[in-house]
Amino acid sequence: MPENLSRSGGTCEVRKELTFRAQMLAELSSCDQLVEQQEGNHETGWSTVEPQKGLDQAQRTTNCNVTGKQVFITGRVQTILNKVKFKKVKTRHQLFDVIWQLGNTAGQPLTDGSSVLSCSAHSAASYSLVFKGKWSASAFPKQYPLYRPPAQWSPLVAVTHSDRYQLWQLDSLASPGVREYAERGTHATLTYETERAKNKMHSVAGFFEAPAIPTGIGQRSTKLTVYPTHPLLSFMVRIVPSPDWFVGGDSIILCEGSHWKEELTLDLYPYDAGTDSGFTFSSPNFATIPQDKITKITAGFPNHGANSFYYPRLQHLPPMARVTLRKLKSWQAVKTPTNNLNFIPPGRETERLSETPLDCVVSTWSSWGLCNGDCSQLGARSRTRFIHTQPSSSGAPCPELEQERKCIPRNCFW
């Protein structure tokens, strides 16, 4: 508890005791669901729980989320009903209201200064997540993968969580699980990491998947559930083939005050996990040592002509994919993926795919060749260059590939 709360006198004492009571209930239900007991303290209907054994007070410090406000309290369990007679407090919602109201009397929520999510929704919400790939040869013509393997998307992985968990974050190092997923598309380590966070820190609510897409353009969907205590969504989809590139969303909050957002659409752009130094989609494995931070790939970064996303004429890359989140009614369900990956629901207009102009790229000129011709007249010499990249999508055409000029033959015989 913050030290300045001690100045609030008797109110602070009540708050402290109510906080301890909240911890008791949190331990009873692992901070996720408070279960009303039929037996126990008859004045409230809640039973007491013995404190954890073998741990000192500092080690027993845990975190419980009460109506979206984090309360950091020790594991000391003691009832307050001998001091404060709340005979009307008989349900968990009434207890939450009492704790929160007393927290506001001191001018600040019950917190230790950490970031706090203000989600006071009264129940969980279900969402459909629709991932739509937009990775086409017209939008990304440079080195577009056509075979072994062609452009495609790995299975989507998504996690619902609190602000005490991070699946991935820009300008931070990727975890071993994120590294494995970004480089190989497998998520065994990532699943272990999320299960550990769920069991030890109670910071993860659920782990969800959507099937892979065998082409660059197509869509898949899945259903997920978010809770007031875990209102954030993070997800990733690996770009295949690639060294360690992916698209995704980091800690998207789906709650607004006491309500859940009805719909949210996000355009997705490529990220580099910072674990492989390849420049192109088909680069061989070349580990980045030491590991770099996660960075966003743009039309000008990395600033290297070999980069598959390097388009110097563009200010911004077109989106590679799009995610749409829609809140479901209780009777709604997410349809299973159709065989037609480009299926557009009836009544919706077909989107026009982006076209990125790709200029022709040629090599430097070769050196001038020998002067050929008869000694009695002027001869000619030539030089050539070849095409590195063919133009596409209204890009600049290729310049001339051969030049010739007159010369005087030097090594001729009469």
C-alpha positions in Angstrom: 0.0 0.0 0.0 1.3 3.5 -0.7 2.7 5.3 2.4 0.7 8.4 1.9 -2.5 6.5 2.6 -1.6 6.3 6.3 -2.5 9.9 6.6 -6.2 9.3 5.9 -6.7 8.1 9.5 -9.6 5.8 10.3 -10.7 5.6 6.7 -7.3 4.3 5.8 -7.6 1.6 8.5 -10.9 0.5 7.1 -9.4 0.5 3.6 -6.5 -1.6 4.8 -8.8 -4.1 6.4 -11.0 -4.3 3.4 -8.0 -4.8 1.2 -6.9 -7.7 3.4 -10.4 -9.1 3.1 -10.1 -8.7 -0.7 -6.9 -10.7 -0.7 -8.5 -13.4 1.3 -11.2 -13.7 -1.3 -8.6 -13.5 -4.1 -6.7 -16.4 -2.6 -10.0 -18.3 -2.3 -10.5 -17.9 -6.1 -7.1 -17.3 -7.6 -8.0 -13.7 -8.4 -10.2 -14.8 -11.3 -13.5 -15.6 -9.8 -14.8 -15.0 -6.3 -17.0 -17.7 -5.1 -19.6 -17.0 -2.5 -19.5 -19.5 0.3 -22.6 -20.8 2.0 -20.7 -21.5 5.2 -18.3 -19.2 7.1 -18.8 -15.8 8.5 -22.5 -15.4 8.9 -22.5 -11.6 8.8 -21.3 -11.5 5.2 -21.7 -15.0 3.8 -17.9 -15.1 3.1 -15.6 -17.6 4.7 -12.0 -17.0 5.8 -8.9 -18.6 4.4 -5.7 -19.4 6.2 -2.6 -17.4 5.1 0.1 -19.1 3.0 2.6 -21.0 5.2 6.3 -20.9 4.9 6.5 -17.4 3.3 7.4 -14.1 4.9 5.2 -11.1 4.4 7.2 -9.7 1.4 7.1 -13.1 -0.4 3.4 -13.3 0.1 2.7 -10.0 -1.7 0.4 -10.7 -4.5 -1.8 -8.9 -7.0 -5.6 -9.1 -7.3 -7.7 -7.1 -9.7 -10.9 -5.6 -8.2 -13.2 -4.2 -10.9 -10.3 -3.3 -13.1 -8.2 -1.6 -10.4 -5.1 -3.4 -9.2 -4.7 -3.8 -5.5 -1.3 -4.8 -4.2 -1.6 -6.3 -0.7 0.1 -8.7 1.5 -1.0 -12.3 2.1 -1.9 -11.6 5.8 -5.5 -12.7 6.1 -7.7 -11.3 8.9 -11.4 -10.5 9.1 -12.5 -6.9 9.6 -16.1 -7.6 10.5 -15.3 -7.1 14.2 -14.4 -3.5 13.5 -16.7 -2.5 10.6 -20.3 -3.9 10.5 -21.1 -4.3 6.8 -24.1 -6.5 7.3 -25.5 -5.5 3.9 -22.4 -6.8 2.1 -23.6 -10.2 1.0 -22.4 -10.6 -2.7 -19.0 -10.1 -4.3 -20.3 -7.2 -6.4 -21.4 -5.3 -3.2 -18.0 -6.0 -1.7 -16.2 -4.7 -4.9 -18.3 -1.5 -4.7 -17.4 -0.9 -1.0 -13.7 -1.5 -1.6 -13.6 0.8 -4.7 -15.6 3.6 -3.0 -13.3 3.6 0.0 -10.3 3.6 -2.3 -11.5 6.8 -3.9 -12.0 8.6 -0.5 -8.3 9.0 -0.2 -8.0 10.6 -3.6 -6.5 7.7 -5.5 -7.2 4.1 -6.4 -5.7 1.3 -4.3 -2.4 0.8 -6.2 1.3 0.9 -5.8 1.8 3.4 -8.7 2.0 0.8 -11.4 0.0 1.3 -14.6 -3.6 0.5 -14.1 -6.3 -0.5 -16.6 -9.7 1.0 -15.9 -12.0 -1.6 -17.2 -15.1 -1.9 -15.0 -17.2 -4.1 -17.3 -19.4 -6.4 -15.2 -18.9 -9.5 -17.3 -16.8 -11.2 -19.9 -17.2 -10.6 -23.6 -16.7 -12.8 -26.7 -15.2 -11.6 -29.9 -14.7 -12.9 -33.4 -11.2 -12.2 -34.8 -11.0 -12.3 -38.6 -7.5 -12.2 -40.1 -7.4 -11.2 -43.8 -4.2 -11.5 -45.7 -3.5 -8.8 -48.3 0.0 -9.9 -49.3 -0.3 -9.9 -53.2 2.3 -9.7 -55.9 0.8 -6.3 -57.0 1.1 -4.8 -53.6 4.5 -6.3 -52.8 6.1 -7.1 -56.2 9.7 -7.1 -55.1 11.0 -10.7 -54.7 7.4 -11.9 -54.2 7.7 -15.6 -53.3 6.1 -17.8 -56.0 7.4 -21.2 -55.0 9.4 -23.3 -52.5 7.4 -22.0 -50.6 5.0 -19.5 -52.1 3.7 -16.5 -50.1 1.6 -17.7 -47.2 0.7 -17.1 -43.5 1.4 -19.3 -40.5 -1.3 -20.2 -38.0 -2.3 -17.1 -36.0 -1.7 -17.2 -32.2 -3.5 -14.8 -29.8 -3.4 -14.2 -26.1 -5.9 -12.3 -23.9 -4.1 -10.9 -20.8 -3.7 -8.1 -18.3 -1.1 -5.4 -18.4 1.3 -7.5 -16.4 2.0 -9.7 -19.5 3.6 -8.9 -22.8 3.5 -11.3 -25.8 5.8 -9.0 -27.8 6.6 -5.3 -27.8 8.2 -2.9 -30.3 11.8 -1.9 -29.3 12.0 -4.9 -26.8 13.8 -8.2 -27.1 11.7 -11.1 -28.3 11.3 -14.0 -25.8 12.5 -17.5 -26.8 8.9 -18.4 -27.6 8.4 -15.4 -29.9 11.8 -16.1 -31.5 10.9 -19.7 -32.3 7.5 -18.7 -33.7 8.9 -15.8 -35.8 11.6 -18.0 -37.3 9.9 -21.4 -37.6 6.2 -20.8 -37.2 6.0 -23.3 -34.3 4.7 -22.2 -30.9 5.5 -25.0 -28.4 7.8 -22.7 -26.4 5.4 -19.8 -26.7 2.5 -22.0 -25.3 4.7 -22.9 -22.4 5.5 -19.3 -21.7 1.9 -18.3 -21.7 0.9 -21.2 -19.5 3.6 -20.2 -17.0 2.4 -16.6 -16.9 -1.2 -17.8 -16.5 -0.4 -20.2 -13.6 2.2 -18.2 -11.7 1.2 -14.6 -12.3 -2.5 -14.9 -13.3 -1.7 -12.4 -16.1 -2.9 -14.5 -19.0 -6.6 -15.5 -19.5 -6.5 -17.5 -22.7 -4.5 -18.7 -25.6 -6.2 -18.9 -29.0 -5.3 -20.1 -32.6 -6.5 -19.7 -36.1 -5.5 -22.0 -39.0 -2.7 -21.2 -41.5 -3.5 -19.6 -44.9 -1.6 -21.3 -47.8 -1.6 -18.2 -49.9 -0.8 -14.5 -49.4 -4.4 -13.5 -49.9 -7.1 -15.2 -47.8 -8.8 -15.1 -44.4 -9.2 -17.1 -41.3 -11.2 -16.5 -38.1 -11.4 -17.6 -34.5 -13.4 -16.8 -31.4 -11.9 -15.5 -28.2 -13.0 -14.3 -24.7 -11.8 -11.3 -22.7 -12.5 -10.5 -19.1 -12.5 -7.2 -17.1 -9.4 -8.4 -15.3 -7.8 -9.3 -18.6 -9.1 -6.9 -21.3 -6.0 -6.8 -23.5 -5.4 -8.8 -26.7 -2.0 -9.5 -28.4 -1.5 -11.7 -31.5 1.1 -12.6 -34.1 1.1 -14.2 -37.6 4.4 -15.2 -39.2 5.1 -14.1 -42.7 6.1 -17.2 -44.7 8.7 -17.4 -46.1 10.8 -14.9 -44.2 13.9 -14.8 -41.8 12.0 -13.7 -38.7 9.2 -11.4 -39.9 5.7 -11.2 -38.7 2.6 -9.0 -38.4 0.6 -8.6 -35.2 -1.0 -6.4 -32.5 0.4 -5.6 -29.1 -1.8 -5.1 -26.0 -5.0 -4.0 -27.8 -7.5 -2.9 -25.2 -11.0 -4.0 -25.9 -12.6 -2.3 -22.9 -13.9 1.3 -22.7 -14.8 2.1 -19.1 -17.7 -0.1 -18.2 -18.3 -1.2 -21.8 -16.7 -3.5 -24.4 -15.9 -2.1 -27.8 -18.3 -3.3 -30.4 -15.9 -3.4 -33.4 -12.2 -2.7 -34.1 -10.3 -2.9 -37.4 -6.5 -2.8 -37.6 -4.2 -2.6 -40.6 -1.1 -4.7 -40.1 2.5 -4.0 -41.2 5.6 -6.2 -41.0 7.9 -6.4 -38.0 11.4 -7.9 -37.6 11.8 -10.0 -34.5 15.5 -9.1 -34.3 16.7 -12.7 -34.2 17.8 -13.3 -37.8 19.8 -11.0 -40.1 18.3 -12.0 -43.4 17.3 -9.3 -45.9 15.0 -11.2 -48.3 12.0 -13.5 -48.0 14.1 -16.5 -48.9 17.3 -15.6 -47.0 19.1 -18.6 -45.4 19.3 -18.7 -41.6 21.8 -16.2 -40.2 21.3 -15.6 -36.5 21.6 -12.1 -35.2 24.3 -12.1 -32.5 23.8 -10.4 -30.1 20.0 -10.5 -30.5 18.5 -7.2 -31.6 15.2 -5.6 -30.5 11.9 -5.9 -32.4 11.7 -3.2 -35.1 9.1 -2.1 -37.6 9.9 -2.7 -41.3 9.1 0.3 -43.5 9.6 1.2 -47.2 12.9 2.8 -46.3 14.1 0.7 -43.3 16.3 -1.2 -43.4 17.9 1.1 -45.9 19.3 -1.5 -48.2 18.4 -2.2 -51.8 18.4 -6.0 -51.2 15.7 -5.7 -48.6 12.4 -7.3 -49.9 10.4 -4.4 -48.4 12.6 -1.6 -49.8 10.5 0.7 -51.9 12.3 4.1 -52.0 9.4 5.7 -54.0 6.9 5.0 -51.2 6.4 7.0 -48.0 4.5 4.1 -46.4 4.1 0.4 -47.2 0.6 -0.8 -48.0 -0.9 -3.0 -45.2 0.1 -6.6 -45.5 -3.0 -7.8 -43.7 -6.1 -6.6 -41.7 -7.7 -7.8 -38.5 -11.3 -7.1 -37.6 -12.6 -7.7 -34.1 -16.4 -7.9 -33.6 -18.2 -8.3 -30.3 -20.5 -11.3 -30.4 -24.0 -11.5 -29.0 -24.6 -14.5 -26.7 -26.3 -16.4 -29.5 -23.7 -15.8 -32.2 -20.9 -18.1 -33.2 -17.9 -17.8 -35.4 -18.3 -19.7 -38.7 -15.6 -22.3 -39.5 -13.2 -21.3 -42.3 -14.5 -21.9 -45.8 -12.6 -23.6 -48.5 -12.7 -20.4 -50.6 -10.0 -18.3 -48.9 -11.0 -15.2 -50.8 -14.7 -15.5 -49.8 -16.4 -12.1 -49.2 -19.6 -12.1 -47.2 -22.7 -11.1 -49.1 -23.4 -7.4 -49.1 -19.8 -6.4 -48.8 -18.0 -4.8 -51.6 -14.8 -6.4 -52.9 -11.7 -4.4 -51.8 -9.4 -3.2 -54.5 -6.0 -4.7 -53.9 -3.1 -2.3 -53.4 -0.7 -1.8 -56.3 2.9 -0.8 -55.5 4.9 0.5 -58.4 8.2 -1.3 -58.8 10.7 0.4 -60.9 13.1 -1.4 -63.2 16.5 -2.0 -61.7 19.5 -2.5 -63.9 23.2 -3.3 -63.3 26.1 -0.9 -64.0 27.6 -0.7 -67.4 30.2 -3.1 -68.4 33.5 -1.8 -69.7 33.8 -0.8 -73.3 34.6 -3.7 -75.7 37.3 -3.8 -78.4 37.0 -1.5 -81.4 35.9 -3.6 -84.3 36.1 -2.6 -87.9 38.3 -2.3 -91.0 41.5 -0.3 -90.8 40.3 1.9 -93.7 37.3 3.2 -91.8 35.9 4.0 -88.4 35.0 1.0 -86.2 32.6 0.6 -83.3 32.8 -0.6 -79.7 29.9 -1.4 -77.3 29.0 -1.9 -73.7 26.0 -3.6 -72.0 24.1 -3.9 -68.8 21.5 -6.3 -67.6 18.2 -6.2 -65.7 18.2 -6.9 -61.9 14.4 -6.3 -61.4 11.7 -6.2 -64.0 9.2 -3.3 -63.6 5.7 -4.0 -62.5 2.5 -2.1 -61.3 3.2 0.9 -63.5 6.8 1.2 -62.3 9.5 3.0 -64.3 10.4 1.0 -67.5 13.9 -0.3 -68.1 16.4 2.0 -69.8 18.5 0.9 -72.8 20.7 -2.1 -72.1 23.3 -1.6 -74.8 25.3 1.3 -76.0 27.6 1.7 -79.0 30.1 4.4 -80.2 32.5 4.9 -83.0 36.2 4.3 -82.6 39.4 4.1 -84.6 40.7 0.5 -84.9 44.2 0.3 -83.4 45.1 -3.4 -83.9 44.3 -4.0 -87.5 46.4 -5.6 -90.3 46.6 -4.5 -93.9 
